[in-house]
Amino acid sequence: MGEKYWEENKWWVSPYNFISEVKTEFNLPKRVEIHDATLRDGEQTPGVVFRKEHKVQIAQMLDEVGVDRIEAGMPAVSDEDFEAIKAISKLGLKARIYTFARAFTVDIDKAIECGANGVVLEIPIGYPKLKYQFGWTWEDVLKKSVDCISYAKGKNLHVVYFPYDTTRARDEDLTNVLTRIMRDSPPDSIGLVDTMGCALPEAIKYLVRKIKNITRLPVEIHTHNDFGMAVATELAAVTAGAEVVHGCLNGLGERTGNAAVEELMVGLHILLGLETNYKLDRIGQLCKLIRDLSGIQPANNKPVIGEGNYTRESGIGVDLVMKNPLAMFATAPQIFGREGKVVLGKKSGKASITYTLEKLGIENIGDEAVAEILQEVKARGTEKRALLSMDEFREIVSRRLKG
């Protein structure tokens, strides 16, 4: 077994991720880039609005964390969006700036006016979209795509061809469009878009291989989380050769959200063992900014950033939470600038009480007193159906010691 599954005081994941029998199935690219779409797809979360100054602040922090590409918005949405993208493009960030564009030359012109490096050129290909929403054939899709791709390429923009709802396309439609696009007006890369988050990881890998076989171009994977597999399917796409992963911070996005950028960072670096330059210890600060600006509170157990991820109520292994966290967690909280936390409630044990007493500077408490305190802590936690506050714990300890 390889050694990447473990790094002292940082992480300890499954060694089976790195055995030859697993890795021989991989076709990992030499480098994978993260394309952050928080400022466009993330803002499409119902009720979320980022003002110009917010978008500039978020873009700067994304750049500091090490994101490779920033989809700064869709300039056609509003004048403020246009000005925000323009301001971000002028920041001189290391990250390359993209806009989202419909298959209209006017959208391409706006991208150029904003100073963007590239465009994500969207057009439907999913059969339900073509049949019920647009009334188009694949020939219509092709005709609308070719001129816009050529126009954008002629303006020296990097073009991501983004046939959305890819995973619900008819096989012949997808094959025909991609084949003809490569003949008539090849883009720079192809987006594989699981708009409804409804494809299995194996189906995504199949589609990555299919698209590469037809186009010989880089593939960019963009997924949603309708079946809870957005990050898993994007990592699966990478194992099949996809070079770019799309996502939104905190998993923002329409309906169930997009693949979470912070989870992609960790998955690429730790689970796939890829060399990255992401500043994992800055993720928490960035995600808190998104939480505050969006008004959407991530779940307490949200991977990577959840407030309760490194919290232990059960008494078993409490000492290890602090002394040797990799015995209790796959990743050490310190790599994210965090620390473990012991809380008190129904599931607490003697070790939890002893640890908390020591934390309060109270020592030399006999086993009998500890047992009495524990009994009351468990009873209080059961009665209130919640954790105890430190004030409640101090009150119990004070009363028991006086008694």
N, C-alpha and C positions, 0 to 999 in steps of 0.2 A: 504494500500500500504506500501511496505517496505521503508527503509531509505537509502539503498545503492545507490539509483539513485542520491543522492545529498550529497556532502561534501563541507563544507564551504570553499569558495575561491579556490576550486579545480575543481569541475565539477557539472553539473546539466543536467542529461540525462533523458530520458523518464521513468516516474515511472511505466509505463505499462510493462517495461522489467521485473519487479519484483513482479507483482501481481500473486496470486496463480494460476489463470486460465492459465497463461503463464508458470510458473515454474513447474507446475505439468506435463507438457509435456517434461521436461528436465530429462536427466539421466546423470548429471554432474559427472565426476570422482572426486575423492578426491583431486587430484593434476594434473595439466597439465604442460608439459614441452615444451619448444621451442627448436626446432632443426634448427639451422641456416645453410643454404646451400650456403651462399654468395660466399664462396671460391671455390665452385665447380659449382653449377647450376648458380650462379650469374655470374661467369666468362665465362659461355657459352653464355652470351649475345654477339652477333657479335661485334667484334672489341675490346672487353674488355680483358685486360691482367693484372693480378696481379703478380708482381715479388715476389720472396721468402721473401724479407724484408717487402714488403707490406702485405703479408699474415700473417706474424708473428705479425705485428703491428695491423692488423684488429682483429686477434684472441685475442690478449691481451685486446683490447677495448671491444670486445664482452663479454669477461669474466667479465670485470669491470662493464658492464651494467647489467649483471646477466643472460645472456643466459645459458641455461642448457647444451646444446650439440652443438658442432661445427663439421660440416662436412668439414674437412680441405682440401679435394680435392680427386683426383683420382690418386694414385701414378703411375699407368700404363701410364699416359699421357706423362710424361717427367721426366728426372732425376731431374730437378729443382722442379717439383711438389713433387716428392718423398722426396727430401731434405727439402722442406718447411714443409711438414706434419711431418717429423721426428723432425724438430726443434720445431714445435708447441707442439708436444707430450712431449717434454722435458721441457717445460715451467713450468710444475706443476700447471696448471690452475685448478680452481674448475670445470669448464665445462669439460664434457667427450668428447673425441676426436673420431670421426668416419671417415672412408674412404668410398669412393664409389667404388663398385667392380662389375665386370661382374661375371657371373656364371662360373668362371675359378679358379682352385686352385692356379694358379700363382698370381692372384689378391689378394687372401686371404693371401698368403705368403708375399706379399708386405705390406699388412696392418700390419701384425705381425712385419715385419722388421721396419716399421715406428713407432712402439710403440703405435698403436691405441687401443682404448678400444672396438671398435665395427666396424662392417661393414654394409653398406646399400647394400644388395645383389640384383642387378637388373636383371630382366628377363621379356620379353614381355608376356602379356596375352591378350591385346586388339585384337579383331578379325581382324581389318584391318592390324595390324602389323603381325599377324601370317599368314594371307592369302597372303598379297602382298609383305611384306618385307622379311619374314623368310621362308615361306613355311612349317611352323610347325603345329603340332596338340597339343592338351593339353597334350597328353602323352609325346611328346617331351619336353615340358616345365617341366613336372614333373621329367622326367629322368635327365635332366640337373640340376634341382634344388636340388634334394635329396642329391646327393653326396657332393655338395658344402656346403650345410647347415651343414651336418654332419661333414665335414672337418673343417669348421670354428668353430663350437661348440666345436669340439675336441681340438681346439687351444685356448679355453677359451675366444673367442670373443663373444660379444653381437651381435646377428644376427637379423637385420631388413630385413625380406623377402619383397621384393619390386617388386611385379608383376605390371609393369608399363602399363599405358593405361588401368587401371582397369575399368574405367567407360565406356569403349567401348568393354569390354569382353562379349562374349556370356555367358548367365547365367549358362549353363551347363558346360562350360569350367572352369569358375571361381569356381563353386561348386566342380567339380571333382578334380581340382588341390589342392584346400585348404583342402578338405577332405583327400586326399591321402598324402599330405604333413604332416598333423597332425598324420597320421598313421605311416608314414615311417621315417620322420625326422623333427620334430616340431622345428621351429625357436623360437626366444624370443618375437617377435612382428611381426605384419603384416602391410605393407604399403598399404593404399588406395590411389591410384595415379590417379588424374584427369589430365593426361598428356596434354590433349587438352583443359582443362578448359571448358568443355562442359556439365557438369552435374548441374542440379538445386540443391539448398540446400536440398530439400525434397528427391531427389534421393540419395544424399550423406548420409543423415541420414539413409535411407533404407539400403544402402550398409554397413555402420558401424554396424548396427544391424545384418545384414546377416553374415558379417565376424566374429563378436563376437559369434554368435550362432553356427557357424561351428567350430571355433577354440578355443574359450574361452581364447584368447590371447589379450594383449593390441593392440589397433589399432592406427596407425600413419597416419595422413592425410597430403597429399602433393598435392597442386593444382597449376594450372596456371590461367592466367587472361584473357583468350581469349574473354570471354563474360562479363568481368568486375566484376566477382563475386568471385575472389579467396579468399579474406578474409572472405566474407559472408559464403562461403561454408565450410571453415575451422572452423569458429565459430559454424556453424550448426552441423558439425561433433562432436565438443566438447559437444554440447547439447545432442547428441545421445550416448556419452560415450567415444569418442576418447581421448586418454591420451597424445598424442604428436602431435604438429602442426609443420609443416615444412614451411620455408620461406626464403626469401633473403632480405637483407637491400635495401631500396629504391625501392623495387619491381623489382630488376634486374632479368634477366632470359631470356631464349629463347622466341622469338616472342613477346608476350605481357607481358612477365615477370611472376614471381612467386608471391605468397602471400607476402605482405610486412611485414617483421618482426616487424617494429616499429608500424604498424597498429594492428598486432596481439597482441603485448604487451598491447596496450591501450584497445583493445576490450576485452581481457581476464580480465583485471583488472577493467575496468570501466563499460562496457556493460554487462558482465556476473557476475561481482562482485566477482571474484575469488581473494583469497589472493595471492599476488605475491611479489617478492622482486626486481622487475626491477627498475632500476634507470632512471626514465622517464626524469629527468632533464639532463641526459647525452646523450639522444638519438640524439639530434640535432648535437652535436659534432661528434658523430660516423657517422651519415649519411652524414655530410659534408665531412668527410674523404673519404667515398665511392664515393661521387660525384667527388671529386678531383682526386682520383686514377683511377676511371673508365672513366672519361671524359664525363659522361652522366649527364646532368642537369635535376633534377626532375622538373615536372610541377610546375608552380607558385602556383597552388591551390592543390598540392598533399596533401592528408590527412596527418596530424601530422607534416610533415616537410616543407610543402610549404611555400615559403617566404611571400605569400600574405594571408595566412590563418587568420591572426588577423589584417588585414588591412581594414580600413573603409573609403570609399570615400563619401558615402551618408551622408547628414547632420543629418538625424534622428538618435538619439541615440549616437551621437559622444561622449558626456560627459560620457556615460556609458561604453564605450570602456576602459576607464582608471579607472573610479571610481567603476564600478560594472560590470566587463566583463561577468559574467554569465547571465546577461540579454541579452547579444548579441551573446554569443558563448556557446556551450555545455561544453567546457573545458576552464579553465582559462589559458592564455598563460604562466603564471608563473610556472605551473607544468612542463613545458618543458624548463624552463630557458629563457623564452621569454617575450615580453611585447606587448601590443596593439599598433597600429600605425594609425594615422589619416593622410590621404593624400588629396590633393586638385586637383579638376578637374571639369568636367561638372556637376557631381551629388552633388557637395558640397552645404552646406547650411550655414546660418549665424552662427550656432554653430561651424561649422568647421573653419570658419574665426576667430571667437573669441578665440577658443582654440589655434589655431596656433599663433595668435598675442600674447596671454599670454605666450606661449612657448618661443617666441622671446623676452619676457620682455617688450612688448608694451601694455600698459594699458590705460584706460580712453579714449577709442575711441568711438565716438558717433555712434548711430545707422545708421545715414545717411552715414557716412564714411564707416562703415562695409558693408552696402548695396552696395555702389559703388565698393568697393573692390571685393565683392562677384560677382557682375555683370561682372567685368573684368576677374575674375578667371574662371567663367563658360564659357565666350566667348573664352578665351585663350585655355581652355581645349577642347572645341568643335573644334576650328580651327586646333589645332595640333593633335587632336584625341589621346590624351594621358594625363597623369598626369603632373602637374606643378612641377618643381624643387623648392627647397627652395630659390634658387637665383632668380628665376623668381618671386616668391611670394614677396620677399624683394623688388624687383625692382618696382612692382606694388604698394606695400604699401608706399614706399618712395616717389614715384611720386604723389600718391593720397594725402598724408599728406602734401607735399610741396604745392600742388595746393590749 
